[in-house]
């Protein structure tokens, strides 16, 4: 029989999944009012230290002051050998 402690890892995993579902957006659009007028602000200490490997940006809406995370997965266009995007 499995003890209750063997299933203790489920609680933090569920917490992380719920946190991402409610607070993380793929576009920098406010989840409350839907506007793109947002500012980047400093991440909290624990999020910065625990989730350092994720490209999370902490954003705040100008109008409704809702704070949320933006997962910055931007695909940049590849540079050519000279390092310039417009070079022939």
N, C-alpha and C positions, 0 to 999 in steps of 0.2 A: 504494500500500500504506500502510496505517495503521501508525504506529509504536506502540510499547508505551506511550509517554508520552501518546498521545491517549486511551488508556483508563484513565489514572490516576485519573480522577474516580470510577470505579466503586468503588474500595476504600473511600473515606470514606462513600459512599452505602450500601454494604452494611453497614459498621460501624454507622451510625446506625440502619438498619432492624433489625439484630440487637439493638442496645442497647435500642430501644423494645420489641421483642418480648419480651425477657427481663426488663426492669426497670420498665416503665411499666404501671400498672393504671388502669382507669377507675373502680373503686370503692376506697375506703380499706380494703381487706381484705388481710391479710397473705398473700402468695403461698405462703409456706412452711407455715403452720399454719392459715390460713383464719379467724383471729380478727379482730374489728374493733377490738381494743384497741391502738391505735397512737398515737404522738406525732409531731408535726411537728418536724423538726430542720432546721438550716441546710443549704442546698445547697452543694456544692463550688464553688470559685471559677470553674473553667472552665465548668461547666454553667451557672452564673449569668450569665457573660459571653457565652457562645456562644448559648445557648438562652433568652435574655432575653424573647423574644416569646411563648414558650409558658407557659401557666399550670401549670407543674410544681411540685408540692409534694413535698418529700423527707420520707418517713415512716420510722419505725422501730417494729417490733413490741415490745410489752412482754415477751412471753413468750419468743420465740425470737431476738430481737434482729436479725432480718432487716431490712435497709434496702432500700427500694424507692421509686419515684416514682409519684405519683398525679397523673394528668392531670385537673385540676379544671375540668370543663366542666359547671357547674351552671346549670340554667335557672331563673333567679329569676322569681317571679311579677311581672308588670308592676304598677307603682303607678298609681293614678288621679291626676287633676289636683291633688288636695289634698296628695298625698305620703303619705297614710296608706292602709294596706292594708284597714282595717276601716271606713273612712268610707263612708256611703251614697252 
